[in-house]
């Protein structure tokens, strides 16, 4: 169990991190400069917080009040950097073995060989980092960290330096290696919500230096706590709304767009109504609640889906539509389109939290 409750000032920026994580992969998301990497450096002991405490499995790594600050080398925290930080003059085998201090030669050889097998690089033991691909360097960096058997594993945007066409393959490899070789807490910093969904068990979101939401990845995505969290998890439909009450439910009046929701009563007269573009469904007519006859403003084709921007009485609605479905609709409805927004998929967040 990792416990973090710290604050740190860096110029005009103040970090307030407050969360716990168990034996899981916790995705850490947020806009650039919100404190994600600073948090990792504080956990690793590279940075020193101004206040608070950090503990792993009830072992205190930092406590300002008690003047405890365990040196980085003694924290049993593994850190995989964005650029992998391999030693260019050492072979793959030497890089992996680097963290194994004060260990018998036979034991060291055994553990290095086992780790090379785990990352499927037995034939690369004598290669230098410059002779490896980006994906191979990533595996070596991960192996060098895992072989020390850390209590916490920190991954700082591990796929940011890789080409898109190999990222998905390497994500699967990373998961396979971690599941085969590790049973502790993993913090994965990423800007990509899709990556977080594929790799992580839960998601933690930062906003302006604060941890504002943590929970199951589906809950955070479908029920974000703030508008900023909604943007971070990829929501493109965020509309200012006057809130009306009817039968214990709320209606979000967004200009001429009247959205029935499944949300219960709230005391805010104005809020932001949000819904994901992939929940917006094209329908043949206006037979269902929350269906609007919209004018198509823009169409962007992807490999499997079409991103449609539509307009209803001045309100913009973004939709992601299956490509085959879109081709049928385009022939039937021309430049007008019936779009349905399911009431159960609408969330409400305060304009100012």
Secondary structure, DSSP 4 states (H G I P E B T S, - for coil): -EEEEEEEEETTEEEEEEEEE-SSEEEEE-STTSSHHHHHHHHHTSS--SEEEEEETTEEEEETTTTEE--GGGS-EEEE-TT----TTSBHHHHHHTT--S--HHHHHHHHHHHHHHTT-GGGTT-BGGGS-HHHHHHHHHHHHHTT--SEEEEESTTTTS-HHHHHHHHHHHHHHHHHH--SEEEEE-S-HHHHHHH-SEEEEEETTEEEEEEEHHHHHHS-SSHHHHHHTT--EEEEEEEEEETTEEEEEETTEEEEEEEE--S-SEEEEEE-GGGEEE-SSS-STTEEEEEEEEEEE-SSEEEEEEEETTEEEEEEEEHHHHHHHHHHHTTEEEEEE-GGG-EEEES--
